[in-house]
Amino acid sequence: MIESAKVLVIDDDPDIQNLLNDFLTLNGCEAFSASNGKQALNFLGKNDIDIVILDVQLPDIDGVSLIDEIKKKDPLCAIVMMSGYHETNYIVNAMKKGANDFLTKPLEFEKFLLTLLRVSNERKIRAVHYDIHNTLEHKKKVDILNKELQKKIKEMTMMYHISHKINSIKISEDFYQKLVEIVCETLETQHCAFYLLDKENMEVFLFKEAYTENLSLERNMSSFGKDLLNKLVLSGRYMVHDNNLLMPFFIKDECIGIVAVHQPDTNNIETKRFFLKLILENSSTQIENRMLYESLFENVLQTLKSLISTINMRDFYTEGHCRRVTEMALSVAEKINVQEYDRDVLRVACPIHDLGKIGIPDYILLKPGKLTSEEYDHMKKHTLYGEDILNRFDILSKEAEIIRYHHERYDGNGYPNGLKGEEIPFPARIIAVCDSFDAMTTDRPYRKGMSKKEAMNELQRCSRTQFDPLVVEAFVEVFDNGIKGMAR
Ligand SMILES: [Fe+2]
């Protein structure tokens, strides 16, 4: 018995069809029949068949040719050929094409049954192998896809880090030094150098470099002939030379230098080239933005400084005062180790901290005597006027805040908001001390300035009330060492 095997008999003789179908049904099979190749293929396209009994001579197609078509539809289908004559070449050809057995008519039913049992079992084994093979192939494909996915994720992560690192370089930091350090770290190389290009003479000069400790630098210095430089600049592409991966660095389509990355091993050179190119392109954009920002910033500062000079034309005190306060404030900031960002804010805010005086009328600003309380209230508004002018420039919002608060007192009794202690921005607390010291030690038309010693004592007396004690302490230390340009 061949349990529930689905068998298709393809033969144009209806007697043989009926005979075989009866025999197959009796032996537990589900039997079907087709009279020609076309009918058979049509049936196989719609039904799953385990075994095909195929006559070699059909009215429309040669039985051996039909094997290929059957296998295309179902590679696991077992095929038993049958023929009225026994010709070896024919049998070999059919077996080569994938027939599982060849029987000669008239069929011996016992032999026929044994053949069916054998090919049915073979088919089952092939099906198991086929499943295993498919599972393995599928697993292989999944593994390959996983590896590709991991590679893409790594690349995307690396791209994000590169972009983040370059965007995080502060204005105050040496951009080109940071650039070679980022290349060294990202490409895991021992040495990276940035050479500036002298285009007129086609020469390069070492500008910045970063390296790991265990590298002999002499070994890595790349030699640049004019031909090599010409090729790099004209092609704009990378080259490998003297154990170095070389890549030209462009800003606004202008080659300004060559980046050389120590690369004795050319494995993964394409990946390294990809990341190096990415770093340089990001850096180039960042430098262009910085150039734009700096030129905008410089323009704004020049405008504000020209406003200060209009105050100076009215009140000579303001000009020298602003300059001296700036020098003192930066020295104190250095002493306290103020963070670089706040120092940058001081550098900009100090020279223009009294910019708001432009809004104070002459009879108050230039009054030789003591101000009335009403006049003093008006004078106090210079902090707000200054803030208002700076707030018109988005890029100076921090400086605007410092100018607003430069007359606040540590004990909360200052103006305009009465902020207390650390509520007052640190740069504003520094300006407050330097501003008062300079005001006290400068001669005015209506009074003579204090001596340096007297003003120092006054600062110390007002430490913790008017002034931040930390700033006063630093001021005293700097002052004892002497500040160039400081008042008497
Ligand atoms: Fe002021």
Residues whose N, C-alpha, C, O or C-beta is under 5 A from the ligand:
A	BS01	LIG	H353 D354
